[in-house]
Amino acid sequence: MRIIHVIPGTADPNTANGVNKVVHWLGTNMMAQGHACEVWTLLATEQPPTHPRTYKLVAFPNSRSQFGLTEDLRAALSNLPEGTWVQLHSVFVPQLTSVAKFLRKRNIRFGVTPHGGYLSDRKGRSLAGRLRKRFYLSLWEGWTLRNASLVHAIGQTEVDDLKSKFPAVPEITLIPNGFELPATQDISDQAMKEKSADAKISEPSIVYCGRMAIFQKGLDLLVEGFAQYRKSGGTLKLTMVGDGPDRPQLEALADQHGIADAITWTGQIFGAPLRTTLKSAMFFVHSSRFDVIPTACLEAASCGVPLIVSEETNLADFVRHWNSGMVLVPNTPVRLAELLQEAEKLSASERMQMGASAKSMIEHDFTWSEISRRLVLAMEQANHR
């Protein structure tokens, strides 16, 4: 099957953008499974991505108009053979709807993966901003969802949200994100022994990794909950990995609560340095108010780190099933402080068992090879309807 992923990004997995990571690993695994897979990137710059890859990558600079298609992109779409499948990734990108309408005229089937983008239309945003988005969806982008042959959601909360926003969408396929496990075992036996030792761990900490987006990621809840935990006598420290426009506000909040000396801000780190940081953690925490399976949670679990996650991460049922951590219900600072107290009281062997279960959870439920296989199957079924 010939599959083309269209993304308004680089598809470089070594970025903080989760959509880039997803598209890269989908393309990589679909190629490995014998499909002719390409990634078409819509770039604001003429510099094409240079990351290593097995799939064909074609870069198209953005057109001058947000709604227009360049001559090169029109020509490429015109030359697509019958039976090609095109998967559009991301939302609130006018050019993607222009691509979808061009494909419809040519009778080329296409699907849409919103990556939770429509969940942003929630409380916490200005009323004017929400109204502008809804107006835009009704007049332009909503057409794409209604005419797609496949709408791919990543989490159950996204399924529910899409059904409420787009009742005319006939069918939504739920397939979660995945995670690419390292080719070699990167948690050595010695490291596991150290994690299980009864001796105190030097500078024990919990870790958050992701965008510094306060409302969506619930980072105000995290900082306030951590402050309550420390004031109640907790000794764990907090490592905040990532960056974003809300970081200064978060640092100010930490100062306000008098816990600045208990938090380390690393900025963005990727690859081996990130995995080293994750493997040193006692727990990984993600208190999102809305999300679709954050890839950072999957990476932490793959390192054998137990999770503390909100229901809204769409990981809670997996964590319960595998006993791979704790679920933050309700998602409040008070409850988070309580869970951190419980986490600190666990024995090293209990933490080790949770961490091993977290890694097993990734190996069984979140491998990209299985996620890619399921998505291709959904594409093939939609292509023959």
Secondary structure, 3 states (H helix, E strand, C coil): CEEEEEECCCCCCCCCCHHHHHHHHHHHHHHHCCCEEEEEEEECCCCCCCCCCCCEEEEEECCCCCCCCCHHHHHHHHCCCCCCEEEEECCCCHHHHHHHHHHHHCCCCEEEECCCHHHHCCCCCCHHHHHHHHHHHHHHHHHHHHHCCEEEECCHHHHHHHHHHCCCCCCEEECCCCECCCCCCCCCHHHHHHHHCCCCCCCCEEEEECCCCHHHHCHHHHHHHHHHHHHCCCCCEEEEECCCCCHHHHHHHHHHCCCHHHEEEEECCCHHHHHHHHHCCCEEEECCCCCCCCHHHHHHHHCCCCEEEEHHHCCHHHHHHHCCEEEECCCCHHHHHHHHHHHHHCCHHHHHHHHHHHHHHHHHHCEHHHHHHHHHHHHHHHHCC
